[in-house]
Amino acid sequence: MARCSNMSDSVWDLEELEEVFDKSTNYLPKITDRLDAANLLYFYARYKQATVGPCDIPKPGFFDFQGKQKWEAWNQLGKMKKNDAMKEYIDYMSKLYPDWVQECQGNQRSTFGGVVVSCMKAPEEEPIADADKSLIDWIVDGNTENVRRMLGSKSLDCNQVDEQGMAALHWACDRGHTDIVELLLRMGADPDIRDAECQTPLHYACSCDHVEVVKLLLGANADRSTTDCNGDTPVTCATSPGIVTLLNSSVSASRTETAVTSAP
């Protein structure tokens, strides 16, 4: 069992280090609404360094502000060793929330890869009263019931975009809220709606490593071939081998089905 009582002074073997790291990545979604963009980027960069290694992707284009922030945070770690990245991730979590180990539950590997940081929505200076929260605010909070309540309003267009050019489905896919994604799709959200950078919800889900969200979008016939302003498709945005395999297998299955149905 990992020695978690004093993170800064702990010395772990590799198995113990990975166990504590997994727990810390599982804990992060519980506190994202309390972290600013700088903290989220810190965790994102070390997660990528620990799970992928040194930054090995091209720098995003000029207009991809969110992508550039993430790339720069990861790239500046250089050749930092994966073990060191895990230790820094854990130590920073312990610095911000000393009691996180006692609060976290479960030890399944997290799918956190960027989703909760990709949108970089920093906390408001003043908390928003519940009565003043918009559909997007409730989606960011992950409050499925209040999202359902607001979607019940006939005057609410779930495909309307906000000041950042993002629709409700973009936000839900970015945050990885599977229940909300499913709800939005049932309520008529366009699975191929584009943001200001021409990215679809599938781009977001793929770049943020949300496998279950990707499955939901594919089930809603989301277009896998759509390119954004930089010419990237969802599969080129994916960093998870599992998602790449899922997208490619879906393409193969679709081609097979087309061939069978069109055969004489």
VENHU-V314280 format. One record per residue. N is the residue number from 1. OMEGA is omega in whole degrees, -180 to 180 (* if undefined). Layout:
BEGIN
N,OMEGA ; N,OMEGA
END
This chain:
BEGIN
1,-177 ; 2,178 ; 3,-171 ; 4,-172 ; 5,180 ; 6,-172 ; 7,-174 ; 8,-176 ; 9,-176 ; 10,173 ; 11,-175 ; 12,164 ; 13,-173 ; 14,-178 ; 15,179 ; 16,180 ; 17,180 ; 18,179 ; 19,-180 ; 20,178 ; 21,179 ; 22,-180 ; 23,-179 ; 24,177 ; 25,176 ; 26,-179 ; 27,-174 ; 28,-179 ; 29,180 ; 30,-173 ; 31,-175 ; 32,-179 ; 33,178 ; 34,-177 ; 35,176 ; 36,-175 ; 37,-178 ; 38,179 ; 39,179 ; 40,177 ; 41,178 ; 42,-179 ; 43,-179 ; 44,-176 ; 45,-178 ; 46,174 ; 47,-180 ; 48,-180 ; 49,-178 ; 50,-175 ; 51,-179 ; 52,-174 ; 53,179 ; 54,-178 ; 55,-175 ; 56,180 ; 57,-180 ; 58,177 ; 59,-180 ; 60,-178 ; 61,-174 ; 62,-174 ; 63,178 ; 64,-175 ; 65,-178 ; 66,-180 ; 67,179 ; 68,178 ; 69,-179 ; 70,-179 ; 71,-178 ; 72,179 ; 73,180 ; 74,-175 ; 75,-177 ; 76,176 ; 77,175 ; 78,-177 ; 79,177 ; 80,-180 ; 81,-178 ; 82,180 ; 83,179 ; 84,178 ; 85,178 ; 86,-180 ; 87,180 ; 88,177 ; 89,-178 ; 90,-178 ; 91,-179 ; 92,175 ; 93,-179 ; 94,177 ; 95,-178 ; 96,-176 ; 97,-175 ; 98,-177 ; 99,-174 ; 100,-178 ; 101,-180 ; 102,-177 ; 103,-175 ; 104,-180 ; 105,177 ; 106,180 ; 107,176 ; 108,-178 ; 109,180 ; 110,175 ; 111,-179 ; 112,179 ; 113,-179 ; 114,-175 ; 115,-178 ; 116,178 ; 117,-171 ; 118,-178 ; 119,177 ; 120,177 ; 121,-179 ; 122,178 ; 123,178 ; 124,178 ; 125,176 ; 126,179 ; 127,178 ; 128,177 ; 129,-178 ; 130,-178 ; 131,-177 ; 132,-176 ; 133,178 ; 134,176 ; 135,-180 ; 136,180 ; 137,-179 ; 138,177 ; 139,178 ; 140,178 ; 141,-177 ; 142,-177 ; 143,-175 ; 144,-176 ; 145,180 ; 146,174 ; 147,178 ; 148,180 ; 149,-179 ; 150,179 ; 151,177 ; 152,178 ; 153,-177 ; 154,-177 ; 155,-176 ; 156,178 ; 157,-177 ; 158,178 ; 159,178 ; 160,-179 ; 161,180 ; 162,-176 ; 163,177 ; 164,179 ; 165,-178 ; 166,176 ; 167,-180 ; 168,-178 ; 169,175 ; 170,-178 ; 171,-178 ; 172,178 ; 173,178 ; 174,-178 ; 175,178 ; 176,-179 ; 177,-174 ; 178,-178 ; 179,-179 ; 180,177 ; 181,180 ; 182,179 ; 183,-180 ; 184,179 ; 185,178 ; 186,-178 ; 187,174 ; 188,177 ; 189,-179 ; 190,-179 ; 191,-179 ; 192,180 ; 193,-176 ; 194,175 ; 195,-177 ; 196,179 ; 197,179 ; 198,178 ; 199,179 ; 200,175 ; 201,179 ; 202,174 ; 203,-178 ; 204,-177 ; 205,-179 ; 206,-178 ; 207,-179 ; 208,175 ; 209,178 ; 210,-173 ; 211,-177 ; 212,177 ; 213,177 ; 214,180 ; 215,179 ; 216,-179 ; 217,178 ; 218,177 ; 219,177 ; 220,178 ; 221,175 ; 222,-177 ; 223,-180 ; 224,-174 ; 225,-178 ; 226,178 ; 227,177 ; 228,-176 ; 229,179 ; 230,-180 ; 231,-178 ; 232,173 ; 233,177 ; 234,-177 ; 235,178 ; 236,177 ; 237,-175 ; 238,175 ; 239,-180 ; 240,177 ; 241,180 ; 242,179 ; 243,177 ; 244,178 ; 245,180 ; 246,180 ; 247,-179 ; 248,179 ; 249,178 ; 250,178 ; 251,-179 ; 252,-180 ; 253,180 ; 254,179 ; 255,179 ; 256,180 ; 257,180 ; 258,-179 ; 259,-179 ; 260,-176 ; 261,-179 ; 262,-179 ; 263,-179 ; 264,*
END
